Amino acid sequence: MKLLFVHQNMPGQYRETIQWLIARGGHELVFLTQRRDAPTIPGMATRIYKPHHLPAKDAYGLSKVWEEATGAGFGAAMAARQLERDEGFRPDVVIGHTGWGELTFFKEIWPDVPILGFFEYFYRAKGGPVGFDPDDPVSDHTPFLLHARNAVPFANIQTVDLGTTPTLWQRDTFPVSFHDKMYVCHDGIRTDRLGPDPRVALGLGRLKRDLTRDDEVFTYIARNMEHTRGFHIFMRALPRILAARPDARVLVLGGNDVSYGRKSDHPGGLRAEMEAEVGDAVDWNRVHFLGSLPYSSFCQVVQLSRCHIYLTMPFVLSWSLLESMAMQATVVASDVAPVREAVEHGQTGMLVDFFDPGALADQVVDVLANPGAYAHLGPAARASVVERYDFLTRCLPEHLRRINSLVSAGKQVEV
């Protein structure tokens, strides 16, 4: 089969699927992306496209996202046309993310080529991160701005032949009219490569010895330290946790940027803002900000952890939560709908009120003080992820079945 993947930030959600297809052999794969530093993947051709147009900084707010999406979409479509004209590549199926508009005009290039589109999120004024935090109230214009962003999924549900979304919560952000054209299936977690490691050891620059499972370590991980992922709540819980557990250390992974939601007004970002807020109440010698680490080091951090904190407003579930569960982490997470879909309170993790740093601190302290009482959570969490989100046995077969439904029998991928 000839497959064209489209994602502005290659490889995105398709990392594992691409690697599996390459290892299986017999397919011609091309990836179309904006990413100029895209990784070289042996067995796959990468082609870079430029957006045809970018909106001005002062573009009209209600149409700015659509303007950007059409610029990306036209640039991607022209690159697809050039791909066939110059290289003779015409895909049997196109697989891509709909969120940035890249797929919008593909039916104008290949009317009869089926498209499988990834639908990540539909913007609403209620039920998601917007307006969730009472300290960050929405303006009268916010519902209009959010709904205007949805011009992109509204256009793309008409463009694709089939849509996919990773979780039920994400599907339900979309209008019911979308649902008949969408199926729910996660990207998949490589649970065959993830698991606990009782012998794990990790060196830190300021310590003279490696940390091991004998140390009392708890962790917080997010792509970026931001409000949407509850970094401010975590920091407000730190003084109480560290005071109650004088031998504990915390490892914090994440960049100092913003992926989702509002930025801090502090010139040093939210980390600096929260460091100033908690001040001397924290023993900073036991707080280790590790930044963004390679994946192998991320796994070591989780495997070291006696208690892993995962916080989020109601928003797209992080891969890191499911990966941590696959490594049998004892998870304390925010009690919001997308997390409840993956974590059952008291069975596969512990859930706490997102807005209550005291409750978060007390739960983490209890996990650290009484590990035996929570020893069942990690193995149960792993079993749940293996059953529901495993890439090889659960997610890949479903995605391949759906891809095969779009093409003739002679072109299908063997499941």
N, C-alpha and C positions, 0 to 999 in steps of 0.2 A: 504494500500500500504506500502511496505517496501522501505524506502528512505535512501540512504547513501549520506551525505554531506561531501565534502572534501575541506578544506581550511586551509592553514598553520597557519592562525591567527583567529581562531574561535571567534565569529560567522561570521565575515566579512559581506559580502553583504546579508547574509541569516537570519539576526537577526529577522526581522519581520515575514518572511515566516515561520520560525521554530515555533515561538510563536503562530502563527495562526493555524498551523497544530496540535500543541499540544493541544490547546484549543478546536479545532474541534473534536479531538479524533479519534480512529479507525485506527491509522497508527503506524507503528514501525519505529522509527527514530534513526539513528546512525550518529555521527559526528566523522570524522577522521581528526586529526589535529596534528601539531607539537607543539602547544602551551601547555606548561607544567602547566601554571597557568590558563588553560581554565576554564571559569565559569561553575558551576554546574547548569544544566538546568533540572528541574524535568520534566520527561516525555521523555527525550532523553538520550541515552547512548553516552558517550564520550570515544573515544579510541585514545591514543597518539601513534604516530609513530616517529621513528628517520630516518633522511636521511641516506641512506646506504653509502654515500660518500660525502665528501666536498672537493672542490678544494684547492690546496695550495695557499698561499697568492701571490706567484710569478707565478701562472699558466698563461699559454699563454692567452693573452687578448681576442683574437678572439674566443676562445672556452671555456673560463672560465664560462660564464653564462650557456652554454649548459651542461658543466660538472656538475655544481651545480644542474641544472634541472633534469638531468638523475639520480643523486644521490637521490634527493627528490622523483622522480617518482618511482624508484625501491624500495625505502623504503616504500612508500605508497602502492605500489602494493603487497609487501610481507605482509604488515599489513592487506590488504584486503583479501589475501589468508588465513591468520591466522584467520581472523574474521569468514570466512566460515568454516574452518576446526575445530576450537575450540569451536565456539559458534553457528554454524549452520545458520549464517546470510548470506543470499544471496539476494541482493537488487533487487527490480523491476526496479529501475532507480538510476543512480548515478548523483549527481548534484555537480559541483565543479568549482573552479577557475582554469583557464588554465595557469596563468602567471608564476607560479613557477615550472611547469613541473609535478605536482603531479598526473595528470590524464594520463600521456603519455603512460603508460604500462597497463592500466586497461583492454584493450581488450585482452591482453594476459592472464588475469585472468578470465574474464567473456566475451567471444566473443559475446554473444547474449544479454547482458544487455545494454540497451540504456544509453547514456551519454549526459547530457545537460551541456555544458561548458560555463563559463563566460569569455568573451574576453574583457579585460579592455583597452589595448593600444598596438598599433603597432609602433615601433620606426622608426622615419624618420628624415633625416637630415634637412628637411625643413617642415614648417607648424606647428611645435610643439614648445616646450620650447628651444630645442637645437638650438643655433644660433639666437634666437629671440632678445637677448640683445647684442647690438654691443659692450658693454664693456666686454663681455665674448665670444670672437670669438672662433670658433671651429678649431681644428687642421686638417691637411690633412688626418689623420687617423680616425677622428670621424665618417664619413659615413660608414666606414667598420666595426667599433666597434658596431655602432647602428644596422646595418643590421645583424651582427652576432647574436645579441640578439634575432632576430626574428626567429631563428631556433626553438625556443619553440612554438610560435603560428603556424608556418608552420607545425610542427609535430602534434600539437594538433587539428588543423582543420581537419586532417585526422582521428584522434582518436574519436572525438565526433560525435554523430548522429545529434546534433543540437547545435548551439551557440547562445548566447545572449550578447548584449552590451547595456549600459544604454542610450546613446544619439546618435543622428545622426552624430555629430562631431566625436565621438569615432569610430563609424562604419566606417566612411570615412577615418580614418587613416589606416585601413586595406586594402589590395589589393581588387580590384573588384571581383576577383575570390573567395574571402571568402563570399561575400554578400549573395549569394543564400542559404547559409547554416546558416545564422544568422538572427535573428530578433532584432528589437530595442525596448526595454522597460526598463524604469528605475526601480531600486530596490523598489522605492516607499517611499513616505513621509506620516507619520501618521498625516494628517491634522486634523483628528478628535480629536487628543490630543494636537494640537498646535493652538495657536491663541493669540491675544493681551490680555493684562491684565492691565487695567488702574489703578488697585490698587497695582501693583507690588512694592515691596520694597526690597532693598538689602543693607546689612551692609558691610562696608569696614573697615578694621582694623584701618586705620589712621584717619577716620572721626568719629565724636561723634554722628552722626545721620545716619539714613538710607537714601540712595538715592531713590527717587521716580520719577514718571513721571513729577513732577513739576521741576525737575532739568534738566539742559541742558547737556545731555550725548550723546556722540557719541562713536562708537565702531569699533574695528578691530578684526577679529577672523580668525585664521588659526590653523591647527594641530601643525605646527611649524613655528616660525618666520624665514622665508627663502626667498631667491631671487625669486623662482618660484611663490610664493604667494605674491610677491610684498611688502614685509615688508620694504625694503629699500626705496621704493617710498612713502609708508605711513609715514615713519619717516621724510623724507625730506619735506613732506607737513605739518607736525605738527607745526613748528614754526609759519607759516602763519595763520593756523586755530586758534591756541590758542591766538595769538596776536589780531586777529580780533574779537574773542569771549571771552572776559575776564572772563565770568562766566562758561564757558564750561569745562567739564571734559571728558577725554577719558578712556575707559576701554579696555584693550588689553588682549585677550585670546590667548594662544599658548605656546608650549614648546620651549626650546632653543636648539633644535636639527635640523636635516635636514631630511625631508622625501623624497624630490625630488631635483635634481640638485646639484649645487656645494656648498661646504662649504665655510664659511668665513675663511680668513687667520688669523683673530683676535683670540687670545687665549680664549677670552670670548664669541666667536660666533658672529653672525650677530647683535644680540641685542647690545652687548657691542661696536661693530664697529660703529653702527649707533648712539648710545648715544654719543660716542666720536666725531662723525662728526657734529652732530647738537649742541652739547654742551650747552652753556649758552643761546642759542636762544630759548630754551624750558623752560617753567615753569613746572619743574618736580613735583611740588606739586599737579598738576592737571592731572598727567599721572599715571594711575594705571595698573601695570602689574600683572595680576591675575593668570598666569600660565595656567595649564590644570585643568578645573573644572568639577565636576559631571554634568551630562546632565541637571538635574533640575536647577542648577545654571547657566549653559549656557543659558537656556531658559529665566531666569530672566534677564540676561544681555541684551539679544536681546529685551525683552519686555520693558526694560528701555530706550532703545536707540531711540533718535530722528533722528539719521542718522547712518546707518550701512555701513561701508566701506568693500567691497569685492574686492580684487585684485588677479589676477592670470595671468601668462603667458598663451599662448594657451596650455591647458593641461586639464586633467580630472576634471570635475566640482565637487566642494565640496558639500557634503550633506548640510553643514551649510548654503550655499546660499539659497537653496530651503526651508530649515527649517525656515530661517529668513524671507523669503517672506511669508511663511505660517503664521507667527506670525505678519504679516502686517508691517514689517520693511520698512522704507524708505531707499532704497538701492542706494548707489553710487558705481558703479563697473567699472572694466576695460573693455574697448571696444575691446574685442577679440572674435573670432568666437564661442568658446564654451559657453561664457557668453551670446552672442547675441541670442543663441538658447533658452535661458531661460528668458532673460530680454529684453523687448522692450523699447527702449529709449523714455523717456517722457510719457510712458504709465504704465509700471510696475516697473520702476526704471530709474536711470540716468547713462549714460555711459560716461567715460572720457578716454582720451589717457593714456595708461599704463605708458608711459615714461614721462609724464608731471605732476610732483608733484604740480606745480603752478595751473594747471587746476583742479586737484583733490581738492586742498585746496579751491579754489574759489567756486567750486560746493558744497562742504561740508558747507562752510560758508553761502552760500545762502540758503541751506536747513535749517540750524540752525536759520538763521535770519528771514526767511519767511516760517515758517512751513505750513501756510495756502495754499500757492501756490503749495505745494507738497502733500497736504493731500489726494489727490486721488490715489497716487501711492501705498500706503500700502494695501488698500482694493482690488485694481486691481491686485496687486501682489499675494495676497492670492487666489483670484478667479482663476488666471491663474494656480497656483500650484494645486489647488483642481481639476481643469479640466484636467490637463495634467499629473500630477505626484502623485495623491493621491493613497495611497497603497491599501485601501480596495475596491475602486470603479473603479480604472483604472489599476493599475499595477498588483496586485494579480490575478485578473481574467485572464489577458493575460498570465501571467506565468503559471497558473494552466492549461489553455487551451493548452499551448505548452507542458507541462509535460504530460498531458493526451494523446496528439497526439503520444507519444512514447510508450505507453503501451496498452494492450488489454482492452476492455470495462469493464471487470469485476474487473480491478485493479485501475480504474481511481479515482482521487480525485473529490468529488462533488464540483462544483463551486458555 
